[in-house]
Amino acid sequence: MRSLRRHQWRLLVAALLAGDLAGVLAGAGLATLLTRAWPGDVHLPRGGGLVALMAALALAGFLCLRLYTPHNLLHGMRELAGVVHGCVYAAIGTVLAGFVISDPIPRLWTALAWTFAAVSVCAGRLAIRRGAARLRPRGLFVERTLLVGADQHSIGVARQLSRPGSGIEVVGVLDDYKAPGTVLDGRFVVLGTPADLARIAAASDAHDAVVVPDALAWETMRRVLADAAVTWTGRVHVSAGFTDLLTTGVRISARNHVPLLTLKKVALTSAEAAAKRTLDCVLAALLLVILSPVLLVTALRLRAAGAGAVLRRRTVLGRRGVPFDMPTFDPGAARRGSCGSCPRWPACCAAT
């Protein structure tokens, strides 16, 4: 059963990938047609390299924004907002790529292509979302959730979350005061205590947990939130009514019209850290290429002024106080170049 559920989500992600690529291609095609009909001579690069670049940038942006992660799909406007943000980032990447390729990319085409791509991708995702919503009453694309805490408030939350067609299945309840095996409201079974959240979640294939603060002792709730925010790989939501903001940070979300506070992770995952590092390196390389003429002119001017070593290494403190060597232009070289014609140099510079 677990493999079948994972297969369903893989099919959904595959459909989204195909739909996103189709939307990007549609945006490029519409932009090409309008650009060719635009008054004036607008030169477009030939070949499929430009379309391939668009597809690569779009997929990279969507992956960085986690638009293919199951828990970010089929919920509210967050997914569509991510599509727009991804297209904006990809458009910036297209502009930067225009500085390093031999065939320039027209700005008009870039603006039209990514505008049409964003609209097309959003429309495709809305269509896929509607199709998935029709399949949810049959048990497809359902998110399994644990409820932490058992009282009348939590039972009401469980009822709302488990409404037919909501796409959420409350697979069990965790509570310190109810014995395992107790059935609440005729359908919600107590599976264990909140301390067993990680173990029970793994056994029941649940990736979400909804904590009801009023149904838990303060010590229990504090331990659950602290452990889940650091060690558990799933997501923890806090039912509305919890008044204290957590040190890890929260964001407002909703599940089937139930307002929730979702805990933010205290650190990036390995995949997020790798994506951030890759993006940093790519942007640094692009900026180095863009600014290379300025750096070259500065180096030549210092060399012409009679500077011996144009660059020097300086030890500076980086992140978390870790020192590293940073190459910089030697300010002493510039000073010697400006004073080299002075008959009193270097005595005058030493005097000042």
C-alpha positions in Angstrom: 0.0 0.0 0.0 2.8 2.4 0.9 4.5 1.8 -2.5 1.2 2.3 -4.3 0.8 5.7 -2.6 4.3 6.7 -3.5 3.7 5.6 -7.1 0.6 7.9 -7.2 2.7 10.9 -6.2 5.4 10.0 -8.7 2.9 10.0 -11.5 1.6 13.4 -10.4 5.1 14.8 -10.3 5.7 13.3 -13.8 2.5 14.9 -15.1 3.6 18.2 -13.6 7.0 18.0 -15.2 5.5 17.3 -18.6 2.9 20.1 -18.1 5.6 22.6 -17.1 7.8 21.8 -20.1 4.8 22.1 -22.4 3.9 25.5 -20.8 7.5 26.8 -21.2 7.5 25.7 -24.9 4.2 27.3 -25.4 5.5 30.5 -23.9 8.5 30.5 -26.2 6.4 29.8 -29.2 3.9 32.6 -28.6 6.7 35.0 -27.8 8.5 34.1 -31.1 5.3 34.6 -33.1 4.6 38.0 -31.6 8.2 39.1 -31.8 8.4 38.3 -35.5 5.2 40.3 -36.1 6.5 43.2 -34.0 7.2 46.4 -35.9 10.9 46.7 -36.5 13.7 44.2 -37.0 14.1 42.0 -33.9 16.8 39.4 -34.3 16.1 36.0 -32.7 18.9 33.4 -32.1 18.5 30.4 -34.4 18.3 26.8 -33.3 16.8 25.1 -30.3 19.5 26.3 -27.8 17.3 29.2 -26.6 14.3 26.9 -25.9 16.6 24.4 -24.1 18.0 27.2 -22.0 14.4 28.3 -21.1 13.5 24.7 -20.1 16.6 24.2 -18.0 16.2 27.6 -16.2 12.5 26.9 -15.5 13.1 23.4 -14.1 16.0 24.7 -12.0 13.9 27.5 -10.6 11.0 25.2 -9.8 13.2 22.6 -8.2 14.8 25.2 -6.0 11.4 26.4 -4.9 10.4 22.8 -4.2 7.4 22.8 -6.6 7.7 19.1 -7.2 7.6 18.2 -3.5 4.3 16.4 -2.7 3.4 18.5 0.4 3.7 21.7 -1.7 1.2 20.5 -4.3 -2.5 20.8 -4.5 -2.9 23.4 -1.7 -4.0 27.0 -2.1 -2.1 29.6 -4.0 1.4 28.8 -2.7 2.1 26.5 -5.6 1.0 29.1 -8.2 2.9 31.8 -6.5 6.0 29.6 -6.6 5.5 29.2 -10.4 5.5 33.0 -10.9 8.6 33.4 -8.7 10.4 30.6 -10.6 9.6 32.3 -13.9 10.9 35.6 -12.6 14.1 34.0 -11.5 14.5 32.2 -14.8 13.9 35.4 -16.7 16.7 37.0 -14.8 18.9 34.0 -15.6 18.0 34.5 -19.3 19.1 38.1 -19.2 22.4 37.2 -17.5 22.9 34.4 -20.1 22.6 37.0 -22.8 25.8 38.6 -21.7 27.9 35.4 -22.2 26.5 33.9 -25.4 27.6 35.1 -28.8 24.0 35.6 -30.1 22.2 38.3 -28.1 18.7 37.5 -26.7 16.2 40.4 -27.3 14.7 41.8 -24.1 11.3 42.0 -25.7 11.3 38.3 -26.5 12.5 37.5 -23.0 9.7 39.4 -21.3 7.0 38.0 -23.5 8.3 34.4 -23.3 8.4 34.2 -19.5 5.1 36.0 -19.1 3.4 33.6 -21.4 5.3 30.7 -19.8 4.1 31.7 -16.3 0.5 31.9 -17.5 0.7 28.6 -19.4 2.4 26.7 -16.5 -0.2 28.0 -14.0 -3.0 27.0 -16.3 -1.6 23.6 -16.7 -1.1 23.1 -13.0 -4.7 24.2 -12.3 -5.9 21.6 -14.8 -3.8 18.9 -13.2 -5.0 20.0 -9.7 -8.6 19.8 -10.8 -8.1 16.3 -12.2 -6.4 15.2 -8.9 -9.2 16.7 -6.9 -11.7 14.5 -8.8 -9.6 11.4 -8.0 -9.2 12.1 -4.2 -12.7 10.7 -3.2 -11.4 7.4 -4.6 -8.4 7.5 -2.2 -5.8 8.8 -4.6 -3.4 11.6 -3.8 -4.3 11.5 -0.1 -2.0 12.9 2.6 -1.7 10.8 5.7 -1.7 12.9 9.0 -1.3 12.2 12.7 -3.2 14.2 15.3 -1.3 14.9 18.5 -3.6 15.5 21.5 -7.1 14.2 22.2 -10.0 16.4 23.4 -13.1 17.9 21.9 -11.2 20.5 20.1 -8.9 18.0 18.5 -11.8 15.8 17.5 -13.4 18.8 15.7 -10.1 19.4 13.9 -9.9 15.8 12.9 -13.5 15.8 11.5 -12.8 18.9 9.5 -9.5 17.6 8.1 -11.1 14.2 7.2 -14.0 15.5 5.2 -14.7 13.5 2.0 -12.6 14.8 -0.9 -10.3 16.9 1.3 -7.3 14.8 0.4 -6.3 14.4 4.0 -6.6 11.2 6.0 -6.2 11.3 9.8 -4.6 7.9 10.4 -4.4 8.1 14.2 -4.2 10.1 17.4 -1.3 10.4 19.8 -2.2 11.2 23.5 -0.7 10.7 26.9 -4.0 10.0 28.7 -5.8 7.7 26.3 -4.8 4.1 26.1 -3.5 2.8 22.7 -6.4 1.2 20.8 -9.0 3.6 22.1 -11.4 4.7 19.4 -12.4 8.4 19.4 -15.5 9.6 17.6 -16.1 6.1 16.3 -13.2 6.3 13.8 -10.0 7.9 15.1 -7.8 5.3 16.9 -5.2 6.2 19.5 -1.9 4.7 18.3 0.4 5.8 21.1 1.9 8.7 23.0 3.3 12.0 21.5 6.8 10.8 22.5 6.4 8.0 19.8 5.6 10.5 17.0 8.6 9.7 14.8 8.2 5.9 15.2 4.5 5.8 14.6 4.8 8.3 11.7 7.3 5.9 10.0 5.1 2.9 10.6 1.9 4.6 9.3 3.6 6.4 6.4 2.4 9.7 7.7 4.4 12.8 6.8 2.3 15.4 8.6 1.3 15.9 12.2 -1.2 18.4 13.6 -0.6 19.4 17.2 -3.5 20.7 19.3 -2.0 22.6 22.2 -5.1 22.7 24.4 -5.1 18.9 24.5 -1.5 18.5 25.7 0.4 19.3 28.8 2.9 22.1 28.3 5.9 19.9 28.8 4.6 17.4 26.3 3.9 20.0 23.7 7.3 21.6 24.2 9.1 18.3 23.8 7.1 17.4 20.7 7.7 20.7 18.9 11.4 20.8 19.8 12.0 17.2 18.6 9.9 17.5 15.5 11.6 20.8 14.4 15.1 19.3 14.6 14.9 15.5 14.1 11.7 14.5 12.3 11.7 14.7 8.6 8.0 15.3 8.3 6.0 18.6 8.8 4.5 19.7 12.1 1.4 22.0 12.1 0.0 23.7 15.2 -3.7 24.2 15.5 -4.8 27.8 15.7 -5.2 29.0 19.3 -1.5 28.6 20.2 -0.4 32.1 21.1 3.4 31.7 21.6 5.6 32.1 18.5 8.2 29.4 18.5 11.9 30.2 18.2 12.2 28.1 15.1 9.6 30.4 13.3 6.3 29.5 11.9 4.2 30.3 8.8 0.5 30.4 8.4 -1.1 27.6 6.4 -4.4 25.9 6.0 -5.7 22.3 5.5 -9.3 22.0 4.4 -10.2 25.4 5.9 -8.5 24.6 9.2 -6.0 27.4 10.0 -2.7 26.1 11.1 0.8 27.3 12.1 3.5 25.3 10.3 7.0 25.0 11.9 9.9 26.1 9.8 13.0 23.9 9.9 16.0 25.4 11.7 18.4 24.6 8.9 18.5 23.8 5.2 18.2 20.3 4.1 21.1 18.7 2.2 19.3 19.2 -1.1 18.5 22.8 -0.4 22.0 23.5 0.7 23.4 22.0 -2.5 21.0 24.0 -4.6 21.9 27.2 -2.8 25.6 26.5 -3.2 25.1 25.8 -6.9 23.1 29.0 -7.4 25.8 31.0 -5.5 28.6 29.6 -7.7 26.6 30.2 -10.9 25.8 33.8 -10.0 29.4 34.5 -8.9 30.7 33.1 -12.2 28.3 35.2 -14.2 29.2 38.4 -12.2 32.9 37.6 -12.7 32.4 37.4 -16.5 30.3 40.6 -16.6 32.7 42.6 -14.5 35.9 41.1 -16.1 36.3 44.1 -18.5 36.4 46.5 -15.5 38.8 44.3 -13.6 41.1 44.0 -16.7 41.1 47.8 -17.3 41.9 48.4 -13.6 44.8 45.9 -13.7 46.2 47.4 -16.9 46.1 50.9 -15.4 47.9 49.8 -12.3 50.5 47.9 -14.4 51.0 51.0 -16.6 51.5 53.1 -13.5 54.5 51.0 -12.6 52.9 48.7 -10.0 54.8 45.5 -9.4 52.1 43.2 -7.9 48.6 44.3 -8.9 46.8 41.8 -6.7 47.4 41.0 -3.1 45.8 38.5 -0.7 44.1 39.7 2.4 42.8 37.5 5.2 39.3 38.4 6.2 36.7 36.8 8.4 33.9 35.0 6.7 30.8 33.2 7.9 30.8 32.2 11.5 34.2 33.9 12.0 36.1 31.5 9.7 39.1 33.3 8.0 39.8 33.0 4.3 42.1 34.7 1.8 40.4 37.3 -0.5 42.4 38.6 -3.5 42.1 42.4 -3.9 43.7 45.2 -5.9 46.8 46.5 -4.0 45.9 50.0 -2.8 49.6 50.7 -2.3 50.1 50.0 -6.0 47.6 52.7 -7.0 49.2 55.1 -4.6 52.7 54.5 -5.9 51.3 54.9 -9.5 49.8 58.3 -8.7 53.0 59.5 -6.9 55.6 57.9 -9.1 56.1 61.2 -11.0 56.7 63.2 -7.9 60.4 64.0 -7.3 60.0 63.7 -3.6 58.5 60.2 -3.7 58.5 58.1 -1.6 59.5 60.6 1.1 56.4 62.7 0.7 54.1 59.6 1.0 56.0 58.5 4.1 55.6 62.0 5.6 51.8 61.9 5.1 
